[in-house]
Amino acid sequence: MGWPYGFPALTEEDKLLRREALDLYACIAHYSALAPALVFLLYRFSRHVIHVIQEAHAGRASAATSQQGRYALVPGSPTVKAQHQQGMAGKLIRQWRKITWRLGDDVYLAGSHWGQWDEWLLGVLWTAWLLVLSVKGTGNDYFHLTKRLGAIAISQLPIQYLLANKALNPYAWAFKSSHEHINRYHRVLGRIIYGLVLVHLVLYNAYFIYAGIWLQRILDSVVFCGLVASLGLHGTTATAMRVARQLSYRLFFITHLAVAVLMPVLLFFHASSARLYIMEAVVVFILDLAVRRLTTIHAPCTLESVPGTTTLVKMTCSIPAHRAARFRAAPGSHIYLSIPPSSRTTTVPSSKSTFVPLLFNPFTVAAVNEQHGTIDLVARIRKGPMSSILSEITSSSATTSEPPTETRQTILAIQGPYGTMTAQFNDLLRWGPNRVLLISGGVGATFTLPIYHALQSQVPSAKLQLVWAMRSAGEATWAVSQPPPPNGKPILDDPRIHIFLTGDMGMAYDGNDVELSPFFSSRMDRRRRLTSSSTRNRKRPDIQKIVDDTFRQNLGDSVAVFVCGPADMTREVKRRVGTWARTGRRLWWHSETFGW
C-alpha cells in the first residue's frame, strides 16, 4: 500500500470545510482533556453520597438493634473487618488495590528511571486519542493532515499550562492531589505535544523541500514565527533530559520559563486560527502568577546554623496568625522560598546575581508555632545558588556586631502551604489508619515528624512508629530543641521514635566552647542524650524487618506508610511495602520527594 496522502485541488468551499473541520477537532481535543477531572469529580460526589447513605442506614440499623436488645457490632472490630473482606465486593476491592499499586510502580529501562506505569498508560491512551483526532476526516489531503497535527497540539497548550500551575491548579483540586504529583502528567502531555509538533514540522518541511520552496517559505514571517517557537520546544525537551538537568538545573528552569513566556507570542502570529487557545494559555499563566504574588508572605526570618553540623541551617519565620493556622492544619506541607529585592544586599554578594529573582526553592515546614506565629524550616546547604545565599546570610548573622540580646532578621518571601498533605491530611484522618509507619533519612524528618505529632494527637488509637536515619547526632538537634507537643513526649523519651546513626559520631564543638556558653552547653547535653539513646542503633535500619513487622501485626489492620529521604531509601521502602500491597492490603502510601 502506497502513501495515501496527496495534494488534491480544492475549491474555496472545500477550504472552508477544511477550516471548519480543523476547528472542530481541535475543540474536541481541547475540551476532552477536561473529561478525566470531571469524571473523577463525579466519582468523588458518588462516593460521598454512598457514604452518607451507608452511615444513615447503619445508624438506623444500630438503633433498631439496640431497641431489640441485640448486640451491635463495633465498627472496625475484627468481625466487621472479616465481613468486609469476604464476598465478591471484598475481592474486587482487593484487586483494585493491587492494580492501583502496580500503576504506581516505577519503570526502569537500561537502568534509567522512566516514570511510573500510570504515566505510561495515560500517555499511550491520550496519544492514541489525539492521533485519532489528527487523522479522522482528513481523507487524502496532505495539508489537512499537517495542519490538523499542529491544531491539535496547540489545543493542548492551555491544559499544559494548567497542569503546571502551583496556586490555581484545577486538576490538583479535582484529584485532591498536589501540584507536584500533577506535574508528572504535565511532563507526559509535554512530550505528546512535542511529538505532534515534530510530525507537523517534518511534514511541512518535507513538502517545502519536495516543492523546492524551502528557503522562500522559511523566511516568510508566519512560518518563521512557527520555526522559532519549535526551536523553543526543542530546547525545552533537550534541557528537560535527566543528564541536562543534572548538569545544570538552572539552565533547564530558565529555558522552560523563557519558552513558556515567549512561545504564545510567536504562536499568536503563526496560527491565527488557534489564537483562542493561545489566549487561554496566557490567561492561565498570568492568573496563577498573580495569585502566587498576592499570597506571598514577606516574612522576617532568623537564620542560624544547626549546632553539631556544618551543612544544616534553621530558619524561623514570622507569619500572620491566619496563615500559621493553615500550616498547622497541613502537617508535612512545604513552601517555596525566594529572596525579595529588599534582602539582596551587598552584605550577601551571591544575592546580587542576575538569576536570583528566578529562584523558588521548596522547603518542608518542620514545625509550626501558632502561639508565636512562626514556622521553622531546615535546609541542607549544598552547591546551588539558594544554598550559597542562605549560607552567606547565616554567616553574616553569626558575625554581626549587634548586641547578643538582639536577633538579626532577614526578610524572605514565602509561598504556601503546598503539598499532598494540604489536600489529603483530613482524608487520612477520616480513613482512620490502625498503624502508621513513618521512615525518614536526614532532613526528611522535617516531613515525617510533623505528621507523627499531628497523628499522635488526632488519631490516638493508631499505633505509630517513626524511624529516622541520619549520619550524625547533630542532624537531630533542631528537632530535639523543639518543645514536645501537647500530651506528647520529647523525641528522646518517645519509645515509638527510633533513631539510627549511620555515620560519624564525632562532636562538632570542643570542651572550651561548651564551657564558655550555657546556651551551647544545653544543646550539647541534648546531643549527648541523643548519642547515648541511639547507641544501640548505630547502624542502618533494617527496612525489610521494620516493614514486615508493621504489616504482620494484624492482617486486618489498615496501614499508612510515609517516607521521605534519599532516593535509595525511598526505593527500598517502596519495594518492601509493595510485597504487602500486592496482596490487596488496605494501605495508604505516600513518598515525599522533590525533583524527578
C-alpha positions as CSV (number, residue, x, y, z in Angstrom):
1,M,0.0,0.0,0.0
2,G,1.4,3.3,-1.1
3,W,1.4,6.7,0.7
4,P,-2.3,7.6,0.9
5,Y,-1.9,11.4,1.1
6,G,-1.6,13.8,-1.8
7,F,-2.3,17.4,-2.9
8,P,-5.9,17.4,-4.2
9,A,-7.1,20.6,-5.9
10,L,-9.6,22.3,-3.5
11,T,-12.2,24.9,-4.2
12,E,-12.9,27.8,-1.8
13,E,-15.8,25.9,-0.4
14,D,-13.5,22.8,0.2
15,K,-11.0,25.0,2.0
16,L,-13.8,26.5,4.2
17,L,-15.0,23.0,5.1
18,R,-11.4,22.0,5.9
19,R,-11.0,25.0,8.2
20,E,-14.3,24.1,10.0
21,A,-13.0,20.5,10.4
22,L,-9.7,21.8,11.8
23,D,-11.5,24.0,14.3
24,L,-14.0,21.2,15.3
25,Y,-11.4,18.5,16.0
26,A,-9.1,21.0,17.8
27,C,-12.1,22.0,20.0
28,I,-12.8,18.3,20.7
29,A,-9.2,17.7,21.7
30,H,-9.2,20.7,23.9
31,Y,-12.3,20.1,25.9
32,S,-11.9,16.3,26.1
33,A,-8.8,17.0,28.2
34,L,-11.1,18.2,30.9
35,A,-13.0,14.9,30.9
36,P,-10.7,13.0,33.4
37,A,-11.1,15.7,36.0
38,L,-14.9,15.9,35.5
39,V,-15.2,12.1,35.7
40,F,-13.2,11.9,38.9
41,L,-15.3,14.7,40.4
42,L,-18.4,12.7,39.6
43,Y,-16.8,9.7,41.2
44,R,-16.0,11.7,44.4
45,F,-19.5,13.0,44.5
46,S,-21.0,9.5,44.1
47,R,-18.7,8.1,46.9
48,H,-19.8,10.9,49.2
49,V,-23.5,10.2,48.5
50,I,-23.0,6.5,49.1
51,H,-21.1,7.1,52.3
52,V,-23.8,9.4,53.6
53,I,-26.5,6.8,52.8
54,Q,-24.5,4.0,54.4
55,E,-24.0,6.0,57.6
56,A,-27.7,6.8,57.8
57,H,-28.5,3.1,57.2
58,A,-26.0,2.0,59.8
59,G,-27.4,4.5,62.3
60,R,-31.0,3.2,61.8
61,A,-29.8,-0.4,62.0
62,S,-27.9,0.3,65.2
63,A,-30.9,2.0,66.7
64,A,-33.2,-0.9,65.8
65,T,-30.7,-3.4,67.2
66,S,-30.5,-1.5,70.5
67,Q,-34.3,-1.4,70.8
68,Q,-34.5,-5.2,70.3
69,G,-31.8,-5.8,72.9
70,R,-29.3,-7.4,70.5
71,Y,-25.6,-6.8,70.4
72,A,-24.4,-4.3,67.8
73,L,-21.0,-4.9,66.2
74,V,-18.4,-2.3,66.8
75,P,-17.2,-0.6,63.6
76,G,-13.6,-1.6,63.0
77,S,-13.8,-4.7,65.0
78,P,-12.2,-7.9,63.7
79,T,-15.7,-9.3,63.0
80,V,-16.6,-6.3,60.9
81,K,-13.3,-6.4,59.1
82,A,-13.7,-10.0,58.2
83,Q,-17.2,-9.3,56.8
84,H,-15.8,-6.6,54.6
85,Q,-13.1,-8.8,53.3
86,Q,-15.5,-11.6,52.3
87,G,-17.7,-11.8,49.3
88,M,-17.4,-10.5,45.7
89,A,-17.2,-6.9,46.8
90,G,-14.2,-7.6,49.0
91,K,-12.4,-9.4,46.3
92,L,-13.0,-6.6,43.8
93,I,-11.7,-4.1,46.3
94,R,-8.5,-6.1,46.9
95,Q,-8.0,-6.5,43.2
96,W,-8.4,-2.7,42.7
97,R,-5.8,-2.1,45.4
98,K,-3.4,-4.4,43.6
99,I,-4.0,-2.6,40.3
100,T,-3.5,0.9,41.7
101,W,-0.3,-0.1,43.4
102,R,1.1,-1.6,40.2
103,L,0.2,1.5,38.3
104,G,2.3,3.5,40.8
105,D,5.4,1.2,40.3
106,D,8.5,2.8,38.7
107,V,9.5,1.9,35.2
108,Y,13.2,1.3,34.6
109,L,14.8,0.8,31.1
110,A,18.5,0.1,30.8
111,G,19.0,1.1,34.5
112,S,17.3,4.5,34.0
113,H,14.1,5.7,35.6
114,W,11.3,6.3,33.1
115,G,8.5,7.5,35.2
116,Q,5.7,5.2,36.5
117,W,3.3,2.9,34.9
118,D,0.3,5.2,35.3
119,E,2.1,7.9,33.3
120,W,2.8,5.4,30.5
121,L,-0.8,4.1,30.5
122,L,-2.2,7.6,30.4
123,G,0.4,8.7,27.9
124,V,-0.4,5.9,25.5
125,L,-4.1,6.3,25.7
126,W,-4.0,10.1,25.3
127,T,-1.6,9.9,22.4
128,A,-3.8,7.4,20.7
129,W,-6.9,9.6,21.2
130,L,-5.1,12.7,19.8
131,L,-3.8,10.7,16.8
132,V,-7.3,9.6,16.1
133,L,-8.5,13.2,16.2
134,S,-5.5,14.2,14.0
135,V,-6.3,11.7,11.3
136,K,-10.0,11.3,11.3
137,G,-11.7,13.0,8.3
138,T,-8.5,14.2,6.6
139,G,-9.2,12.0,3.6
140,N,-6.2,12.0,1.3
141,D,-5.4,15.7,1.9
142,Y,-1.7,16.1,2.9
143,F,-2.1,19.7,4.1
144,H,-5.2,18.8,6.1
145,L,-3.3,16.2,8.0
146,T,-0.3,18.5,8.5
147,K,-2.5,21.4,9.7
148,R,-4.6,19.1,11.9
149,L,-1.5,17.9,13.8
150,G,-0.5,21.5,14.6
151,A,-4.0,22.5,15.6
152,I,-4.4,19.5,17.9
153,A,-1.0,20.3,19.5
154,I,-1.9,23.9,20.1
155,S,-5.3,23.0,21.6
156,Q,-3.4,21.2,24.4
157,L,-1.4,24.3,25.4
158,P,-4.0,25.7,28.0
159,I,-4.2,22.3,29.6
160,Q,-0.4,22.1,29.7
161,Y,-0.2,25.4,31.5
162,L,-3.0,24.4,33.9
163,L,-1.1,21.2,34.8
164,A,2.0,23.3,35.7
165,N,0.2,25.7,37.9
166,K,1.0,25.8,41.6
167,A,-1.7,28.1,43.1
168,L,-4.5,27.6,40.6
169,N,-4.5,24.0,39.5
170,P,-8.0,22.6,38.9
171,Y,-6.6,19.1,38.3
172,A,-4.9,19.1,41.7
173,W,-8.2,20.2,43.3
174,A,-10.3,17.7,41.4
175,F,-8.0,14.8,42.2
176,K,-7.3,16.0,45.7
177,S,-3.6,15.9,45.0
178,S,-0.6,18.3,44.9
179,H,0.8,20.2,42.0
180,E,4.0,18.1,42.3
181,H,2.0,14.9,41.7
182,I,0.0,16.5,38.8
183,N,3.2,17.8,37.4
184,R,4.1,14.3,36.3
185,Y,1.2,14.5,33.8
186,H,2.4,17.9,32.7
187,R,5.6,16.2,31.6
188,V,3.7,13.5,29.8
189,L,1.5,15.9,28.0
190,G,4.5,18.0,27.1
191,R,6.1,15.0,25.4
192,I,2.9,14.3,23.5
193,I,2.6,17.9,22.3
194,Y,6.3,17.8,21.3
195,G,5.7,14.7,19.3
196,L,2.7,16.1,17.4
197,V,4.6,19.3,16.7
198,L,7.6,17.3,15.5
199,V,5.5,15.4,12.9
200,H,3.8,18.7,11.9
201,L,7.3,20.1,11.2
202,V,8.6,17.1,9.4
203,L,5.6,17.0,7.0
204,Y,5.7,20.7,6.2
205,N,9.5,20.8,5.7
206,A,9.2,17.6,3.5
207,Y,6.7,19.4,1.3
208,F,8.8,22.6,1.1
209,I,11.9,20.6,0.1
210,Y,9.8,18.5,-2.4
211,A,8.4,21.7,-4.0
212,G,11.8,23.4,-4.0
213,I,10.5,26.4,-1.9
214,W,12.1,25.6,1.4
215,L,14.2,28.8,1.8
216,Q,11.4,31.0,0.5
217,R,8.8,29.7,2.9
218,I,11.1,29.6,5.9
219,L,11.8,33.3,5.5
220,D,8.1,34.1,5.5
221,S,7.1,35.8,8.7
222,V,4.3,33.4,9.6
223,V,6.4,30.3,9.1
224,F,9.4,31.9,10.7
225,C,7.5,32.5,13.9
226,G,6.4,28.9,14.0
227,L,10.0,27.8,13.4
228,V,11.4,29.9,16.3
229,A,8.6,28.5,18.5
230,S,9.6,25.0,17.6
231,L,13.2,25.7,18.5
232,G,12.0,26.7,21.9
233,L,10.2,23.3,22.2
234,H,13.4,21.6,21.1
235,G,15.4,23.5,23.8
236,T,12.9,22.7,26.5
237,T,12.9,19.0,25.6
238,A,16.7,18.8,25.5
239,T,17.2,20.6,28.8
240,A,14.5,18.5,30.5
241,M,16.5,15.3,29.9
242,R,17.9,13.9,33.1
243,V,21.5,14.3,32.1
244,A,21.0,18.0,31.2
245,R,19.1,18.7,34.5
246,Q,21.9,17.1,36.5
247,L,24.5,19.2,34.8
248,S,22.5,22.5,35.2
249,Y,19.0,22.6,36.6
250,R,19.2,26.4,36.4
251,L,19.6,26.1,32.6
252,F,16.5,23.9,32.4
253,F,14.4,26.2,34.6
254,I,15.4,29.4,32.7
255,T,14.8,27.7,29.3
256,H,11.5,26.4,30.5
257,L,10.3,29.8,31.8
258,A,11.5,31.7,28.7
259,V,9.7,29.3,26.4
260,A,6.5,29.4,28.5
261,V,6.5,33.2,28.2
262,L,7.6,33.7,24.6
263,M,6.1,30.8,22.8
264,P,2.5,32.0,23.0
265,V,3.5,35.3,21.4
266,L,5.2,33.5,18.5
267,L,2.3,31.1,18.0
268,F,-0.2,34.0,18.1
269,F,1.3,35.3,14.8
270,H,2.0,31.8,13.4
271,A,-1.5,30.3,13.8
272,S,-4.3,32.9,13.7
273,S,-7.0,30.2,13.9
274,A,-5.7,28.9,17.2
275,R,-5.5,32.3,19.0
276,L,-8.3,31.3,21.3
277,Y,-6.2,28.5,22.8
278,I,-3.1,30.7,22.9
279,M,-5.0,33.4,24.8
280,E,-6.4,30.8,27.2
281,A,-2.8,29.7,28.0
282,V,-1.7,33.3,28.6
283,V,-4.6,34.0,30.9
284,V,-3.9,30.8,32.9
285,F,-0.2,31.7,33.2
286,I,-0.9,35.3,34.3
287,L,-3.7,34.3,36.8
288,D,-1.5,31.7,38.5
289,L,1.4,34.2,38.7
290,A,-0.9,36.9,40.1
291,V,-2.4,34.7,42.8
292,R,1.1,33.5,43.9
293,R,2.3,37.1,44.1
294,L,-0.7,38.2,46.1
295,T,-0.5,35.3,48.6
296,T,3.3,35.6,49.0
297,I,4.3,36.4,52.6
298,H,7.3,38.6,53.1
299,A,8.4,37.2,56.5
300,P,11.1,38.3,58.9
301,C,13.3,35.2,59.4
302,T,16.1,34.4,61.8
303,L,18.7,32.1,60.3
304,E,21.1,30.1,62.4
305,S,23.4,27.1,61.8
306,V,22.1,23.9,63.4
307,P,24.6,23.1,66.3
308,G,26.6,20.0,65.7
309,T,26.5,20.3,61.9
310,T,28.2,22.4,59.2
311,T,25.6,21.8,56.5
312,L,22.2,22.5,58.1
313,V,20.5,25.9,58.5
314,K,17.4,26.5,60.6
315,M,15.1,29.4,59.5
316,T,12.4,30.6,62.0
317,C,10.0,32.9,60.1
318,S,7.2,35.1,61.5
319,I,4.0,34.9,59.5
320,P,0.4,36.1,60.1
321,A,-1.7,34.1,62.6
322,H,-4.3,33.0,60.0
323,R,-1.5,31.7,57.7
324,A,0.1,29.8,60.7
325,A,-3.3,28.1,61.2
326,R,-3.2,26.9,57.6
327,F,0.2,25.4,58.1
328,R,-0.8,23.8,61.4
329,A,-3.8,22.2,59.6
330,A,-1.5,20.6,57.0
331,P,1.5,18.9,58.7
332,G,4.1,17.8,56.2
333,S,3.4,20.7,53.8
334,H,6.1,22.7,52.2
335,I,6.7,26.2,50.9
336,Y,8.6,27.9,48.1
337,L,11.2,30.3,49.3
338,S,12.6,33.2,47.3
339,I,14.8,36.2,48.1
340,P,12.9,39.5,47.8
341,P,14.7,42.6,46.5
342,S,15.0,44.1,50.0
343,S,17.2,41.2,51.0
344,R,19.5,41.3,48.0
345,T,22.2,43.4,49.6
346,T,26.0,43.8,49.3
347,T,26.5,42.0,52.6
348,V,25.3,38.9,50.8
349,P,27.2,39.1,47.5
350,S,25.6,36.0,46.0
351,S,22.1,37.5,46.3
352,K,23.1,40.2,43.7
353,S,23.2,37.6,40.9
354,T,21.0,38.2,37.9
355,F,19.3,34.9,38.3
356,V,18.2,35.3,42.0
357,P,14.7,36.6,41.0
358,L,14.1,33.3,39.3
359,L,15.0,31.2,42.4
360,F,12.0,29.5,44.1
361,N,13.2,26.6,46.2
362,P,10.9,24.1,48.1
363,F,11.4,23.6,51.8
364,T,9.3,21.4,54.1
365,V,7.8,23.1,57.1
366,A,9.5,21.4,60.1
367,A,7.4,23.0,62.8
368,V,4.6,25.5,63.4
369,N,4.2,27.6,66.5
370,E,0.8,29.2,66.4
371,Q,1.3,31.0,69.8
372,H,4.3,32.9,68.4
373,G,3.1,32.9,64.8
374,T,6.2,31.3,63.4
375,I,7.2,28.4,61.2
376,D,10.5,26.6,61.2
377,L,12.4,25.5,58.1
378,V,15.5,23.3,58.0
379,A,17.7,23.4,54.9
380,R,20.8,21.4,53.9
381,I,23.5,23.6,52.4
382,R,24.5,22.3,49.0
383,K,26.2,23.8,45.9
384,G,23.2,25.6,44.5
385,P,22.7,29.3,44.3
386,M,20.0,29.4,47.0
387,S,22.2,27.4,49.4
388,S,25.0,29.9,48.8
389,I,22.7,32.8,49.7
390,L,21.3,31.1,52.8
391,S,24.8,30.2,53.9
392,E,26.1,33.8,53.5
393,I,23.1,35.2,55.3
394,T,23.7,32.8,58.2
395,S,27.4,33.6,58.3
396,S,26.7,37.4,58.3
397,S,24.2,37.0,61.1
398,A,26.6,35.0,63.2
399,T,29.4,37.6,62.8
400,T,27.3,40.7,63.2
401,S,28.3,43.2,65.9
402,E,24.8,43.6,67.2
403,P,24.2,43.0,70.9
404,P,23.5,39.3,71.8
405,T,20.0,40.2,73.1
406,E,19.1,41.4,69.6
407,T,18.5,38.9,66.8
408,R,19.2,39.9,63.2
409,Q,16.4,39.1,60.9
410,T,16.2,38.8,57.1
411,I,13.1,39.2,55.0
412,L,12.3,36.1,52.9
413,A,9.4,35.6,50.5
414,I,7.3,32.5,51.3
415,Q,4.6,30.9,49.1
416,G,2.5,28.1,50.5
417,P,1.5,25.8,52.0
418,Y,1.8,23.3,49.2
419,G,2.0,19.5,49.1
420,T,-0.1,16.4,49.1
421,M,-0.9,16.7,52.8
422,T,-2.6,20.1,52.3
423,A,-5.3,18.3,50.3
424,Q,-5.3,14.8,51.9
425,F,-4.5,15.1,55.6
426,N,-8.2,15.3,56.5
427,D,-8.9,12.4,54.3
428,L,-6.2,10.4,56.1
429,L,-7.9,11.2,59.4
430,R,-11.3,10.0,58.1
431,W,-9.6,6.9,56.6
432,G,-8.5,6.0,60.1
433,P,-5.3,4.1,59.9
434,N,-4.7,1.4,62.6
435,R,-0.9,1.5,62.1
436,V,1.3,4.3,60.8
437,L,4.9,3.8,59.8
438,L,7.0,6.9,59.1
439,I,10.5,6.5,57.7
440,S,12.9,9.4,57.0
441,G,16.5,10.0,56.3
442,G,18.4,13.1,57.3
443,V,16.3,16.3,56.8
444,G,13.5,14.1,55.6
445,A,12.3,14.2,59.2
446,T,11.1,17.7,58.6
447,F,8.2,15.9,56.7
448,T,7.6,12.9,58.9
449,L,8.0,14.4,62.3
450,P,5.1,17.0,62.0
451,I,2.8,14.2,60.7
452,Y,3.8,12.0,63.5
453,H,3.0,14.6,66.1
454,A,-0.3,15.5,64.4
455,L,-1.5,11.9,64.2
456,Q,-0.3,11.4,67.8
457,S,-2.9,13.9,69.0
458,Q,-5.6,13.4,66.4
459,V,-5.6,9.6,66.0
460,P,-4.6,8.5,69.5
461,S,-5.8,4.9,68.8
462,A,-3.3,4.4,65.9
463,K,-0.1,2.6,66.6
464,L,2.7,4.9,65.4
465,Q,6.3,4.2,64.7
466,L,8.8,6.7,63.3
467,V,12.2,5.6,62.0
468,W,14.8,8.3,61.5
469,A,18.2,7.5,59.9
470,M,20.9,10.2,60.0
471,R,24.7,10.3,59.5
472,S,25.4,12.1,62.8
473,A,23.6,13.0,66.0
474,G,24.0,16.7,65.2
475,E,21.4,16.4,62.4
476,A,18.7,15.9,65.0
477,T,19.4,18.9,67.3
478,W,16.9,21.1,65.5
479,A,14.2,18.5,66.5
480,V,15.5,17.9,70.0
481,S,15.4,21.6,70.8
482,Q,11.7,21.8,69.9
483,P,9.2,21.7,72.8
484,P,7.2,18.5,72.9
485,P,3.6,18.6,71.5
486,P,0.6,18.7,73.9
487,N,0.2,15.3,75.6
488,G,3.4,14.2,73.8
489,K,6.9,13.3,74.8
490,P,10.3,14.7,73.7
491,I,11.7,12.7,70.8
492,L,14.5,11.3,73.0
493,D,12.0,10.0,75.5
494,D,9.4,8.6,73.0
495,P,9.8,4.8,72.7
496,R,8.0,4.9,69.3
497,I,10.7,7.1,67.7
498,H,13.7,5.0,66.6
499,I,16.9,7.0,65.6
500,F,19.6,5.3,63.6
501,L,23.1,6.9,63.4
502,T,24.7,5.7,60.2
503,G,27.9,7.8,60.0
504,D,30.5,9.7,62.0
505,M,29.6,10.2,65.7
506,G,32.2,12.9,66.2
507,M,31.2,16.1,68.1
508,A,31.3,19.5,66.4
509,Y,32.2,21.5,69.5
510,D,35.2,21.1,71.8
511,G,35.1,21.4,75.6
512,N,36.1,25.1,75.6
513,D,33.1,26.1,73.5
514,V,30.8,24.2,75.9
515,E,32.2,25.9,79.0
516,L,32.1,29.4,77.5
517,S,28.4,29.3,76.6
518,P,25.5,27.9,78.6
519,F,23.4,28.1,75.5
520,F,25.6,25.7,73.7
521,S,26.0,23.7,76.8
522,S,22.3,22.9,76.9
523,R,22.4,21.9,73.3
524,M,25.4,19.7,73.8
525,D,23.7,18.0,76.7
526,R,20.8,17.2,74.4
527,R,23.2,15.9,71.7
528,R,24.9,13.7,74.3
529,R,21.5,12.3,75.3
530,L,20.7,11.8,71.6
531,T,24.0,10.0,71.1
532,S,23.5,7.9,74.2
533,S,19.9,6.9,73.4
534,S,20.9,6.0,69.9
535,T,24.0,3.9,70.7
536,R,22.1,0.6,70.2
537,N,21.1,1.9,66.7
538,R,24.5,2.8,65.4
539,K,23.7,1.1,62.1
540,R,21.5,1.3,59.1
541,P,17.8,0.5,59.7
542,D,16.7,-2.9,58.5
543,I,13.9,-1.7,56.2
544,Q,12.6,-5.2,55.4
545,K,12.3,-6.2,59.0
546,I,10.7,-2.9,60.0
547,V,8.1,-3.0,57.2
548,D,7.3,-6.7,57.6
549,D,6.9,-6.3,61.4
550,T,4.4,-3.5,60.8
551,F,2.3,-5.4,58.4
552,R,2.4,-8.7,60.2
553,Q,0.9,-7.4,63.5
554,N,-2.7,-7.8,62.3
555,L,-3.5,-8.8,58.8
556,G,-6.8,-6.9,59.0
557,D,-5.3,-3.6,60.1
558,S,-5.1,-0.6,57.7
559,V,-1.6,0.7,57.4
560,A,-0.3,4.1,56.4
561,V,3.3,4.4,55.3
562,F,5.1,7.7,54.8
563,V,8.7,8.0,53.6
564,C,11.0,11.0,52.9
565,G,14.7,10.6,52.4
566,P,17.4,9.7,49.9
567,A,16.3,8.0,46.7
568,D,17.8,4.7,47.6
569,M,16.0,4.6,50.9
570,T,12.7,5.5,49.2
571,R,13.1,2.8,46.6
572,E,13.9,0.2,49.3
573,V,10.9,1.1,51.4
574,K,8.6,1.1,48.4
575,R,9.9,-2.3,47.3
576,R,9.3,-3.8,50.7
577,V,5.9,-2.2,51.1
578,G,5.0,-3.4,47.6
579,T,5.3,-7.0,48.7
580,W,2.3,-6.4,51.0
581,A,0.4,-4.0,48.8
582,R,0.3,-6.7,46.1
583,T,-1.7,-8.9,48.4
584,G,-4.5,-6.4,48.5
585,R,-3.8,-4.9,51.9
586,R,-5.6,-1.7,52.9
587,L,-2.7,0.7,52.5
588,W,-2.1,4.5,52.5
589,W,1.2,5.2,50.8
590,H,3.0,8.5,50.3
591,S,6.5,9.2,49.3
592,E,7.6,12.8,49.6
593,T,10.2,13.8,47.0
594,F,11.3,16.9,45.2
595,G,12.6,16.8,41.7
596,W,12.4,14.0,39.2
